[in-house]
C-alpha cells in the first residue's frame, strides 16, 4: 500500500469533480436543479473512486476479480427485510468475505442528514449481523464489514451544535460538538461496539478536494487503518486457498 495516499487523493478529487459535473449536467438538461445539492447526489457516481479503490485492494490482496461485486448483483439477504443492495461485496466460492458501504455528506444542511446517516449505519449493521447469526450466509465465516464516509469540511460542519435535553442529559461528548465531531464520535463508536470491522471518516473542503486534499480526525478512523484491516482479511482467506 505504498501508493495508498495518492490513490485516496485521486478518489477525493474524483468525488468533487463528479459532483460538480452532475450538478451542471442536470441543470443544463432540465433547466432547473434539485433543491440544495441534491442534483449532485442523484447521479450516484461520485463515490465510485472509493468503490474502485477498495475493489483494487481486494484483488491485489489475492481475491479473484470475478468475486468482487460493485456494479451489479449487490444484494444480500437481511433479517428485518428481504434484502439490501450494498455498495461492494466480495463473494468467493460461495463465501461472503467482505461488505462495504460508502456514504457522503456535503452542505449546506447537516442536521437532518446526520440523524438519517446515523440510523442507516446502525440499522444496516444490525440487520446484517442478525442475518449472519441466523445462517443467511452459510457456509461463510464472519464477513468483514466496512463503512467509508466523506464529509465536507466547512464552517457549518465545524461549528458547535446546540443539544436539546428537555428530559434527560445527553452524553458529555456531544456538548459543543460540531457535526464533524459528531461523525467522528459515531464512526469511533461503530468500531468500538464492533458493529463494523473498519470505519473511515475523511474530511475534505470543496476547494482543496479538487486537488485531492483530505484529512481524518484520528488514526483509528483513517483510510489507511481501514485499508489495512480490509487487506489483511482478504490476504488471510487467499492464503488458505
Secondary structure, DSSP 8 states (H G I E B T S, - for coil): -TTHHHHHHHHHHHHHHHHHHHHHHHHHHHSS--STTTHHHHT--TTHHHHHHHHHHHHHTT--GGGEESSS--EEE-SSSSEEE-SEEEEETTEEEEEEEEEEE-SS--HHHHHHHHHHHHHHHHHHHHHHHTTTTTT----EEEEEEEEE-SHHHHSB-----SSS---GGGTT-BHHHHHHHHHHHHHHTTS-SEEEEEEE-HHHHTTT--B-S-GGGSHHHHHHHHHHHHHHHHHH-
